[in-house]
Amino acid sequence: MSEQKYSAQPCNLYRQMVLFDNFVAKLKFFIEVLLYFERFKCNIISNRYKLLFFRIFSDTIKLNTPTGIYAQAFSALLKNCHFCIFYRKTRSMKDKVIIITGASSGIGLACAREFGAHGAKISLAARNAGKLQEIETELAAAGHEVMVTTTDVSREEDCKNLVMKTIARFGRLDILVNNAGISMRALFKDVDLEVLKQLMNVNFWGTVYCTKYALPYLLESKGSVVGVSSIAGFIGLPGRTGYSASKFAMHGFLHALRTENLKTGLHVLIAAPGFTASNVRKSALDAGGKQQGETPRAEEKMMRAEEVARHLAKAIIKRKHSLILTFKEGKLAVFLNKFWPDLMAKLSYNHMAKEPDSPFN
């Protein structure tokens, strides 16, 4: 009887050892998969948290008794694991070369200041040469590396020139922020078609031109393409037909670009700030193509451009795919439009019709 007990014990121990060996084998396989994807920088693993294991020995752990076998096995595994931690993969903008279009005011200017504070090297583009020179002096005085290029993004040659000058100055490109844009405020039945063409040239084609010439350098650095869009890119806003059309077109372009580059390491971010206090409404075009001059909305109640820039910096660093800011006129509006589009259409109409000097009145 005692002999049978004695013979059963090693058998039981062997069975548990086999189970433990299988566990170690599976653990090693899991680690190898993690390290494989890490090596090729795939997005399958979370970009925020990654599990790293260093130097796990493959020798068999010898255990003498079945009593406390799992405790001993775990202890041995930890002992043979020289380094086993969870860590947050940190990125930053320090020394990154960033092009920002539409940088003379609003979100573009706020991004220039914010990204510069992160230690980035900034290349600024806008049509207003005088304003650009003032910003260059301001940022240089603050100790930031900065260059400016007078650029009309609706002109292909200007966009090419912007990228080439940036490369000539800094030797590389890490992030392109397509921020330049104009808006409109008129009913489609009243608007001159030249206004819609102008909006498409700046908002859509400006993004396409800059991205086209920046792409080879961004692929080399596995960098980021950012499209500063609007809620109008998710919801067709009445009285802004040309603006919504240009932003929907930008979204389609950037979505397709992201999919084309799933295996290249290129990061594409679509950012929809919602209604932001800026000059975009003051410079919005009316039915005849003239700037309306005064904003129809309470700018002081909107999100400030500086806050938008901080959110953008975080989203770029974390390599997010999308960023929708503000709750009521941002996240909630997009959510309602997805599940209750008819309701959202009525809400949008009523909201825009209440604006001072609304084209609906």
C-alpha positions, 0 to 999 in steps of 0.5 A, a space after each residue: 500500500 505504502 509502495 503504491 503511494 510512493 510510486 504515485 507521488 513522482 507520477 503526480 509530480 511529473 504531471 504537474 511539471 509537464 503542466 508547468 513546462 507547458 505554461 512556460 512554453 506558452 509564456 515564452 511564445 507570448 513574449 516572442 509575439 510581443 517582441 516581434 510586433 514591437 520590432 516591426 512597430 505594428 499597431 496590434 499591441 497597444 501603443 500606450 502600454 506594452 509588456 517587455 520581458 528581458 532574458 528569461 532562461 529556458 532551463 528546466 526548474 527542478 522541484 522535489 515535492 508536489 507540495 507548494 509546487 506552483 509557489 516554487 515555480 512562480 518564485 523560480 520564474 521571477 528569479 530567472 526573469 532579470 527584468 519584467 515590468 509594465 511600462 508606458 511607452 513615452 513619446 514627446 515632441 522634443 526635436 521633432 520637425 513640425 509644419 503648421 499651415 494657417 499658423 498666423 492666427 487661431 488654432 495654428 498660432 496656438 499650436 506653434 506656441 504649444 509645440 514650441 514649448 514641447 521642444 519641437 522645431 517649427 516651420 510655420 506657413 500662412 499667407 500673411 507675411 507680416 504676421 508670420 514675421 512677428 510670430 517668428 520673432 516672438 518664438 525665437 525670443 522664447 528660445 524656439 527653433 522656428 522658420 516661416 514661409 509665406 504660403 497660399 495652400 491653394 497653390 500647389 507650388 507654394 505647398 511644394 516650396 514649403 516642404 522643400 524649404 523645411 527639409 533644407 533647413 531641418 533635414 527631416 520632417 516628423 509631423 504635418 499639421 494641415 490647419 489652414 482653412 476658410 469657412 462660409 455662411 450662405 444658403 446654397 441657392 444664393 451662393 456664388 459657385 466660386 465661393 465653393 471652389 475657393 473653400 475646396 481649394 483651401 480646405 481640401 486641396 491645400 491638405 492634399 498638396 501639402 500631404 503629397 509633398 510631405 509624405 516621402 519624408 513622413 514615411 521615412 520618419 514614420 511621422 504624423 499627418 494631421 487634418 484639423 477638421 470640424 464637426 462639419 466634417 461629420 454633420 452637414 451644417 445648413 448654411 455651410 454647404 461648401 464648408 461641410 463638403 470640403 471637410 467631408 472630402 478631407 475626412 475621406 482623403 485622410 481615412 483612405 490615406 491611413 488605410 493605405 499606410 497600415 503597414 508603413 508606420 504612418 500616423 494619421 489624425 483627424 481632429 474636429 475641435 468643434 466651435 473654437 474662439 478664432 478668426 475663422 468666422 470673421 473671415 468666413 465668406 458670404 454668398 458673394 465671396 466677401 468676408 462677413 467681418 463680424 462673428 455671429 456667435 458668442 466667441 467668449 463661450 467657446 473653447 479657446 484655441 490654446 486649449 485646442 492646441 494642448 489637446 492636439 499635442 496630446 493626441 499627436 503624441 499618443 498617435 490617436 486616429 481621431 479627436 473630437 472636442 467639446 461635448 454638446 456641439 462635438 461628441 454628442 452631436 456626432 453621436 446623435 447624427 450616427 444613430 438619429 440623423 433625422 433628429 440631428 438634422 432638425 437640431 442643426 437647422 434650429 441651431 443655425 437658424 437662431 444665429 444673428 443675421 442668419 441666412 434662414 431669416 
